[in-house]
Amino acid sequence: MGITSNAGAGPAPEQSLTIIDNRTNSTYKIPITDNSILASDFKKIKASSAAVIGDRQREENETEGGLRVYDAGFTNTAVLRSTITYIDGERGILRYRGYPIEELAASSNFLEVAYLLLYGDLPTKRQYKIFSSEVMHHSFVHRDVEGLMESFRYDSHPMAMLTSAFAALGAFSPEANPALQGQNLYTNAAKGDMAAMANMDKQIYRLIGKAPTLATMAYRVRQGRPFNKPPLGLSFAGSFLYMIDALNEREYKPNPVLERALDILFILHADHELNASTATVLQVGSTLADPYTAVSAGCAALYGPSHGGANEAVVRMLEEIGGKENVPKFIEQVKKKTRVLSGFGHRVYKNTDPRSTIIRQVAEDVFRVAGRSPLLDTALALKEAAETDSYFIDRKLYPNVDFYSGICYKVLGLPTDFYVLMFAVPRVVGWLAHWRQMVLQSSGVKIWRPRQIYVGEAAREYVPMDAREQQLRHNEPDFRKTPVPISHGGDTKRRALATFKDQLGRVHVGSKL
């Protein structure tokens, strides 16, 4: 795309975009608001099929329906207006409701930040007392949920347990389900219905309060230990540590340094704008599904190694490097693309991730009481090497939030596959803040339904099955269009030697079941 600028002195420019469609010589003026344009305005830019020449003259392109905006991976597509989190990736800025993350990490606690994200302002003493009391009051789970968690294998991934548990919670709260109570159960809150507002906030209290309970239950399943009940009087982070570690001691109190460190980590992970899991929560929430289902979907998205598994990948990478003396060799392997560098770079940040600077200090606090990890020396050597190498500088690869958080969790003795749960527990707050904001839109909740650009086959005639083999021989084989056979266990071989009758009484030799 060619770009020219006419910027200069004179009256303020009109906030609009002028587009000339060279197919039709038509001119369109599209308004610019908050440095954005409406994708739906491009539907006005239409052309008849006759105006599109060449091999792209296809009815499937729907040129008469207007232009579609193609953005693979949503690299520059805004889907909502939000007042929650602001990120400036070029300058390394992260703010919750206008407050710099550095100030919140230094002066706030997690539940205070949770209130801020959900309701827009820092709470007064009275507001904080009500909110924190409600959240901690709703930390207990139904005993049948305990049975669900106990039913998982001891070696199940903790995130699979947490995802399932959040979905199951919805079955224990039928009054929270719009599918049972009516689709306006929550959206009526936007019209000032206080009963709907109270019902919505009750589910928020439940989900935030039960998140650490469910996560620690997943941990205890791995350990083969009985579940701890949520304690009374401890902080959100303190309660989490208690439920993980307490072994029936009287007056068990987590170390205050570790408690504060975990509280800060929870603050840093509470929200990060429209990342993959938050977008998933809103996608599901836009269907008016209950919040438990939406949060479970968010967990499923976070489960993916490209999203929530990054801090685990950092620790595995540092362990594979083996020591700071091996860093130069590793750096060269990364540059040759034979090894993957984890914990550097970010989809949004093109500068230092502000959270990584805070976590660096948190890590030092943890090391003072829990011991210094040899992984830190490797990490620092890797960081220094990357920051002085033009290969990484040119690509703007700086340490991100995952670079140090994984080391903190390693020193705390948590298993690597549990790290993503340490991400999920606080992120429940961010998910719910965005869900609540969407529900309370005065314009109502519009279901998210992205468009596609169809580039497949045009209309073709049906081919009977007997003729398809001959047709297949004349085409180039495509591995993507053929199912791959898999190997089966020994029982399949034995069953293949048996005979049986199906439900219609027909005799078969060998079973493929």
Buried (B, 14 or more C-beta within 10 A) or exposed (E): EEEEEEEEEEEEEEEEEEBEBEBBEBEBEBEEEEEEBEBEBBEEBBBEEEBBEEEEEEEEBBBEEBBBBEEEEEEEBBBBEBEBBBBBBEEBBBBBBEBBBBEBBEEBBBBBBBBBBBBEEBBEEEBBEEBBEBBBEBBBBBEEBBEBBEEBEEEBBBBBBBBBBBBBBBBEBEEBBBBEBEEBBBBBBBEEBEEBBEBBBBBBBBBBBBBBBBBBBBBBBBEEEEBBEBBEEBBBBBBBBBBBBBEEEEEBEBEEBBBBBBBBBBBBBBBBBBBBBBBBBBBBBBBBBBBBBBBBBBBBBBBBEEBBBBBBBBBBBBEEBEEBEBBEEBBEBBEEEEBEBBBBBBEBBBBBBBBBBBBBBBBBBBBEEBEBBEBBBBBBBBBEBBBEBEEBEEEBBBBBBBBBBBBBBBBBEBEBBBBBBBBBBBBBBBBBBBBBBBBBEEEEBEEBEEEEEEEEEEEEEEEEEEEEEEEEEEEEEEEEEEEEEEEEEEEEEEBEEEEEEEEEEEEEEEBEE
